[in-house]
Amino acid sequence: MIEITPIPAFNDNYIWLLTRTDNQHKSDDSTAWVVDPGDGQAVLQTLQQRGLSLGGILITHHHTDHTGGIQTLLQHYQVPVVGPNNPAIKLISQTVGQDDEISILGSCFKVHSVPGHTLDHIAYFTDEAVESPALFCGDTLFAGGCGRLFEGSAEQMLDSMQKLAALPDNTRVFCAHEYTEANLRFAIAVEPENNLLQQRIKDVALLRSNNKPSVPSTLLTEKNTNPFLRTAEPDVIAAAKMRDADISSEEANIFKVIRNWKDCF
Ligand SMILES: [Zn+2]
């Protein structure tokens, strides 16, 4: 089974550290993988502190705050670098795409293509993680929000979000940034009457006041409170139409209005 811990980096990035645990007999496997190592030094420091060595690297998309540490890590460890098929990301040794399956630390990870934030964006899902299935979705689905549309269209991003939402409800969402409080401030502007959202804001405020990550969340929580997964809900449609009275209720249109609204919120 895969155990997951955060390595905080920069102002608000999380690099996810994957290790293997064995419930039968405490595994002595000291190999770890990392997801989106934007900062190589932060990873090296954590590996050293925990007596781990690096077994490999997973990349979700080409942005530097997710890839900038690859070179540093490869100077210390000759390991596979798995990522999307984008020549702009130097040093990738194995490219993967939709429906590919890879074995990481003895567990199966499935790849989903999720364009929108960038066109090369992929996510990794495994149901062989401690507690519940785990999703590494980079800058696509955030706790309480979604990534900005730097390269893809609203249609593409909605499609990607819906693809992720189809995974099991108990999937834990390991996104790459601690943006949750700001995202929820926007979410409550869209859906002020959403009771589950009101409660989530309190829960996240408590975590953050104790300096704890608000990530991972679960897909069920996201479906209940994240406006970008709720573009078919009457309250979200109504809020979008308050911004733009002329749009139809088609989900891609609602998504686009909500995303534009968030960009200038
Ligand atoms: Zn990004």
Residues whose N, C-alpha, C, O or C-beta is under 5 A from the ligand:
A	BS01	ZN	H63 D139
